[in-house]
Every structure is written in structure tokens, then in C-alpha cells.
Amino acid sequence: MNTIKSVIVEDEEASICILKDELLPYKNIEVIAEFRNGREGLEGINKLRPDLVFVDIEMPGMDGFQMLQQLECNPAVVFCTGHQKYALEAWNYDATDFITKPIDPKRVARALEKALDDIQHKRLETRLTQQKQFAGFIELQWIDASGKKTRFFAPNEIRYVQGDRDYLKIFITDNVAKDLGLPENLVTIKKTMKWAASELQKHNFVQIHKSYLVNLNKITEWNKTNREIRLKSLESALPIGRSYLNEFQKTWEEQLINPPL
């Protein structure tokens, strides 16, 4: 396994020494820094981007929870604290483990086993995400009755996008909706039309209205008189805004001359 870069954020010297001693047998774990309070830890972790962080909760200036809220990276986290009362809140931070002081070597060993599994899993997820994004898939996250969902969509699995202030309705194809068990052919995500245009226009999508971004491959009819288009499996037409008409016509004609592979 690759080296696991770890950081200790702890204001008690004795606890730092115990943790470092317990980490010595793990040749693939390297303690790259120690910080004595949350503010120093925040700055250091954001700069070093370690894989694993051991963090106390009650510290001067900024506590462990406040520090984690402001991190710009996502390391595995093991809490080490003398206060059991924080255990429930700690799990809100997606912690790998929670160790109470005085530190028990057996508990450290168990926490490390969990942490190594979490880190390996995160690295695998990161690699898969990069591969999907390189292949042109778009990652979408939404919330439904069963909780938070995440899925990578191929561009051609999306028919069109409708913007509604800070939210987007992503209208997907019938077969994908069926696979996901969705009663309607859409998912709603918290993103803007500016984001949608940036992500999708490179995948053969065109903006036809301030509220609509459409997959050119799904258009079946363009009514020039009424300035509207129709899509596969969509009963109603979508309007083309006046300010978008010229760009749509240009893109549509290019599509006819040079259809996508």
C-alpha cells in the first residue's frame, strides 16, 4: 500500500507521544505534522492534504469540530478526546472512529484498521470518479424519499435540463428512470443553469431559453414559425427564446452537417 500521510491535531503533549508510539509499527503510516490547536491544524491540513487526521475536540481558539467544518480536503478522521459526550456529534463529521482518553493502544489499533480501509476505499472512489469524468460522464447528486443519491450519467442519458433559480430539473431517459426506480423521469439537483451550460454544452447540448438546455440528439422537430422544438417521448414542446434563436439555428445546422459519431 502507498504511504499514508497522517497529521495529529492535539494540545496535550502526552497524547501526541502515545499516538506516535502506537503508529510506529505501521511502516506505511507517516506522521508528517503535529499541530497544537484547531486554527493551526486547519491551515496545516489544507496545505498538506493528509490522508488521515487524529484530532482532539476541546482545544484553545478553535475546537476540532470547527476546524473540520472549514477543511478544503476530505481525510479520514479519528477523534481522540477525553469527553464521551461528543461521541454522537462526532459521527456527523463522517468520522472513521472515536477514541476516548486515556488512550488505549488496542483502541488505536482498531481505529487504524478502520482508517486504512476507509482510505483505500476513498482512493478507489477517487480513481473511479476520475475515470468516469475523463470518459465524459457527469456526476449528479440529489435527495429523494430514501435519502441522498449519487450517480454518473452519460450525456445521452439526459434529454434536457430546466432551471429554477438555484435548482435544476434533470430530465432523463425512460430506461434510466426505470433502472433508478423513479416515478418521474427527472432528478432535482442544487445547481444553476450557468453550471449546467458549462458542464453540458461540450456534450452536444444547446441552450434554447434562459430556463432550458437541450440535448441536440433528442430533438425530433423544430417549428420555426412557433419558435419551439419537440423531443423524443415528450408530449409538450419547449420554447426557444428570441435571444437564443440565432445560436440554436447555427448549432442545429452544424449538427445536420456534422452529426455526432
Buried (B, 14 or more C-beta within 10 A) or exposed (E): EEEBBBBBBBBBEEBBEBBBEBBEEEEEBBBBBBBBBBBBBBEBBEEBBBBBBBBBBEBEEBBBBBBBEEBEEEBBBBBBBBEEEBBEEBEEBEBBBBBBBEBEEEBBEEBBEBBBEBBBEBEEEEEEBEEBEEEEBBEBEBEEEEEEBEBBBBBBBBBBBBBEEEBBBBBBBEEBBEEEEBEEBBBBBEBBBEBBBEBBEEBBBBBBBEBBBBBBBBBEEBEEEEBBBBBEEBEEBBBBBEEBBEEBEEBBEEBEEEEEE
